[in-house]
Amino acid sequence: MPPPRPSPEVRALRLVETLYGAPTHPSAWGAFVEGLAWELGEPMIGLNLEIPGATPARISYRVHSDSRYGQVFADYAARGALPWPIEETTDRFVRGGELFPDEELPKTSYYREYMEPQGLVPEGVIGHLFAMHQGRPVAAIGIYRRQGCRKIDEQDLVMCNLLVPHLARAYGLFRDFATSQHRRAALAEAIDFLPFGLVFLDGQGKAVAANRAAELIADRADGFSLEGGRPAATQPRAASEVRGILDDAVKRARLSGHAGHQPFTIPRPGGLRPYAAWVSTLHEPSEFALETDPVALLFLNDPDKASPGMESQLRALYALTGAEAELTRLLCEGLSIEQAADVRGVSLHTARAQLKSTFAKTGTRRQGELVSMALRSVTPGASMGETADLSLRDGS
């Protein structure tokens, strides 16, 4: 005599524990289906999920199913030609016999083309639709008894119905997590297109992520480094000053959330012009912020690889004069206002007047803010002069 089965609650709990691993580890859906099949005497089970807008949009997890017939099911489902109206199974697991007579099932093409070839008993599926999107089914599960397997009894059905709210929640978390992953990938790709280096700093001043341009600068080993997960100047005389600027910005952001822009330069031992850099604090600190959340951004610009067409773009975007656009470009390349005046052959008084006019046209108030705005505004043509591979790297 076989030992008594545990209660439906105990059996369901084992499955629920597996189910909630699925949002972040999709393979747990497969483990859930296998566990459910074991609890029910090894029927055939198909779990179909769709994430609207994702690629791939549809995912299926099956056990004891012949993959050759997957497209047969998909065709019937797409036409709405299943013997049982799936929309009537949203509240619970429903026996198909409640919706379509079992004795009529062998007469249907669905039975002949999908069920019979797989050795399934001519009785209705036990199904549940647990998510819809814009009136269309996107997440459902179907259980079919196979020849030679035990019947699925009422205790089994009680266990299945204990899973109903958890299936919906797990799918919702799975969908939201997948959507956020797609958005993150799109954001990472966009950030890697920027023509300047961008490093995200956490509350400890560590780099939690960096775009491709920043990594290219660090890889040159010419004055800037990301070794050890911390952005740093490699020349000893500049290292402590740069570290102090970054630490001050991070501390300011962590304690008060005060927005600020601090411009500075990073010298290069190779003899090229120094990198133009500035650090900007982000939003006000969240009540639930993690230590690894970004609190500040470090921007890096290589003046010897300036983005082409910057002046013309700035003139078009902000109605700057040629002189104002040229001045802005020189500031973006790391020159001081005095150096920019010398390069252009104008007096410091004239350069300051042009800078003031540029502030007014761009809605900025400080030089660091103007440089930050200008580099964010420029459409990347040849990003840092090298090919990016369009992936945002974690700084860990």
N, C-alpha and C positions, 0 to 999 in steps of 0.2 A: 504494500500500500504506500503510495507516494506521500511524503511529508506534507503537512498542510501549508498552503501558500501564506506568506505574510499578508497583513491587511492592505487594502488599496492605498491607504495613506503612506505606509512604509514603502511600498513599491513605487509610488509616485515620487516620493522624496528622493529616491536614488536617481530618478530620471531628471528631476528638477535641478539637482546639483550639476549634472552634465549640461543641461540646457543653458544655464546661465554662463557657461564658458564660451558659448557660441558667438556673442557679439564681438569679441576681440579675437577669437580663434575659430574661424568658420568650420574647421574640421570637426568641431564638437557637435555640429548638426549631424554629421555622419555617425558619430558615436552615440548620439541620442537615438537615432533611428535604429541602430543595431541593438541598443539596450531595450528599446520598446519592443522590437521583434522578439527578443529573448523572453521578455515578460509575458508575451501573448502567444507563445507556442510556435514561434518562427513563421508568421505569415509573410506575404510579400507586402512591403511598405514603400510608398513613394512620397517624398517630401519635396514640394516645389516652392521655390522662393523667387521673388522678383524685386529688384531695387530700381524703381523708376529713375531713369537718367544715368544709371551706372553702366559700366562696361566690364564684364558681360552683364547684361541686365537680368538674365535668368540663371538660376543655379538649382540643380536637382540632386537629391541624396536618396539612394535606393538600396534596398536589401532584398535578396531573393528575386530579383527582377532581371529579365533578359534585355540587355541594352538594345537589341535589335528592334524592340517594340516601343522604344521611347518616343520615336517620331510619330508612331501610330496614335499614342495617347495625346501627344501635343497637338496633332491635327484635330482630333475629336474635341479637345478642350477649347482650341481656338475657334472652332465653329459653334461652340455651345451645344454640341451633339452628344454629350454624355447622357446616359440613361437617367441620371439623378441630377436635379437642379442644385448645384453646389451652393448657390446663394442662400439656400434654406438650411445650411449647416453652420451658420456663424455663431450660434449660442452654445453649441455642444457638439460632441461626437454623435453623429446620427447614423443609424443602420440604414443602408440603402433600401432595404425592404419597406421602410416607412414611406418612401417617396416613389418607388417603382416596384411593382410586384416581382418577387423573385422568380415565380414560375414563368414570367414573360421574358426574363433575361436571356435564355438560350436562343430566343428568336431574333435577337438584335444583332446587327452587324458588329457592334462594339464587342459583344461577347465572342463572336466568331473570329474577329480579327485581332483582338487584344488579349482577352482573358483565356480563352480555350487553348491557344498555342502555348501559353505559359503554365498550363496545368492548374489553373485557378478554379475553385469551386463555383458553380453557377448560383451565387447568392450575392446580394448587394454589397458594395463597398461600405466600410465604416469610415466616414469622412468628416472632416472639420475644416472650414474656411476661417482662418484666424486673422486675416488682414486684407483690407481693400484700399485701393487708391483711385480717387475720382470715379467711384462706382464700379471699379473693375477689380476682380480677384487678383491678389499678388502673393498670397501665402496660404498654402493648403496642404493637408496631409490626407492620404488615403490608405486604408488597410484592407487587403484582400486575403481571404483564407485560401491556402493551397491544398491540393489533394493530399490526403494523409495527415494533415495537421489537425489539432484539436479545435473544437469550436471556441469562439470568443464569447465568454459568458458575461453575465451581468456584473460580476465583480470586476472583470476586466474593463467593462465599460465605465464603471464607477472610477476606477483608477485613471482611465483616459480623460474623463471629464474633470478630474482634479488638476490635470495639466493645462486645461483651457486658458486660464488667465496668464499662466507662465509662458505659454507659447506666444501669446500676443505681446507680452512685455519683452521677451527675448528677441522677437522679430523687430520690435520698435527700436531697441537698443542696437541691434545689428544694423538696421537701416541707417540710424543716425551716425553710428561710428563709421560705416562705410562711406556715407556722404561727407563726413568731416575729413576722411582720408583723401577722398577725391579733391576736395577743396584745398587741402594742404598741398597736394601734389601740384595743383594748378598754381597756387601761390608760390610754391618753390620754383616752378618754371618761370613765372613772371619775374621773380626776384633775381634769378640768374641771368635775365636779359638786361638788368641794369648796367649802365656803363661805368659804375663805380663800385668799389668794395663796400660790403655791408656786413657788419658783425653784430649779432645780438648778444647782449651782456646780461647775465643774471645778477641777483642781489649780492653775489660774492665777487663780481667782476670777471667771472669766467665766460668764455664764449660758448653759448648753448647752440648756436648755429652760425653759419657763414655762407655767403653766396660764392659763386664760382670766381668772380672778379677778386674778392678778398683772398681766396685761396691762391689764385695766380700771383698776387702780390707777395703773399707769404712764401710761396714756393721759390721766388727769385732770391730769397735770402739777402735782400739788399736794403736793410734798415728796419724791416718789420717782420715779426714772427708770431705764429699762433701755437708754438710748441708748449706742451703742458696744458693746453686748453685756455691759455690766457694771452690776449693780445699784448704785444710789448714791442718797444723800440729795442733794437739790438745793439746800438751804440751806447756804451756805458754812461756817457755824459747826458744822453737824452732819456735813458731808460727810467730813471727815478722821476723825472719831470712828467713824462707821459703816464707812468703808473699813478702818480699823484692826481693828474687830471681825470683819469678814468675812475679812480677810487672815489674822488670827490663827487663826480656825476652820479655814480651808482649809489653812494650814500644819500645824496640829495633826493634821488628818485625813490629810494626805499623808505626814507623817513617822512617825506612830505609830498612826494609825487609832483614836486615843482618842475614845471617844464622849463628847460633851458638848452642853450646851444653854445658850446664852448669850442671855438676854432683853435687849432694849433698845427704845427708842422712836425714831421718826423724825418730827420736827416738820413741821407743815404750814403754809405761809405763808398759806393761805386762812383761817386762824382756827379751823378745826375741830380736834377733839382729835387728838393725834398718833397715827400708826399704831403699833399694838403689833407688835413684830417679835422674832423670835428665830432663831438659826441653830443647826442641829444637824449634827454630823458623822455620816458614814455608817459603813460597814463598815471593817474593816481593809484597808489597801491591798493589792491583788492583785499578785502577782509579775509578772503580764503586763498591768498596768493601762496604759491609754492616757492621754495628757494630757487628752483630751476626756471621759474617764469622770467621772461625777458623784462628788464626794467629800463634799459637804455640801448641806444643804437650807436655804433661807431661807424662813421663813414670814412672811406679812404679814396683819394683821387690821385692818380698818377699824372702829373702835368705834362709828362712826355708822351702820354698816350691819351690825349684829350679827345673827347667825342667830336667827330667832324660835324661842322654845321651848327655848332652851339650858338654862335652869335646870331645867325639868321633865324634860328628857332626862337631865341629869346626876344628878338625884335618882333617876330610875328605874334608871339604869345602875349607879350606885355607892352607892346607899342614902345619899346625902348629905342632910343636913338642909336646910331652906330657907335658913338663914343661910349654910351652907357652899356651897350652890350659887350663891347671890347673890355671895358673896365671889369664888368662882372665875370667875364671869362678869365681874365688875369687873376682875379681874386679866387676863383675856383681852382686855379692852378697853384695856389698856395702863396701867391705874392701878397705882401702887405700893401696898404693903400699908398704908402710912400714909394715902394718899389714899382707899383703899377703906374704911378704918375711919372716916374723916371723913364720907364719903358715906353710910355706913350708920348713923352716929351712935352708934358703939360705941368703946370704948377700944382703944388699940393692943394692950394685953395680951389683950383678948378676941379681937381679929382674929387675933393670932398663935396663940392656942389653937385657934381654928377652922381655921386653915391647917394646923396640926399634925395635927388630926383628919382633915382632908381628905387630907393626904399618906398617912396610914395606910390610909384606905379605898380610895384609888386606886392604891396601890402605887408612889407617886412619892416623891422625896426633896427635890427642889428646886422653886422656883417656876417656873422656865423649863420644867422637865420636866412640871409639872402643866398649864401653859398649853398646851404642845404636845399632851399627851394629851387634854385637854378638847376642843380644836378638832378633833382627829382623830376624836373620838368622836361629835360632833354630826352628826346626819343633816341634810344641807342641805335647807332648805325653799325660801328665796328666796336663791339664791347671789349674794351681794354686791349684791342688789337689781337686777341687770341680767341680761339673757338671754345665756347662753353659747352658742357655736356648736359646742361639743363637739369641739375639735381641739387637740391639744397642739402648741404652736409651738416650733420650734427657735429658740434664741437667737442663732444666727449671723446 
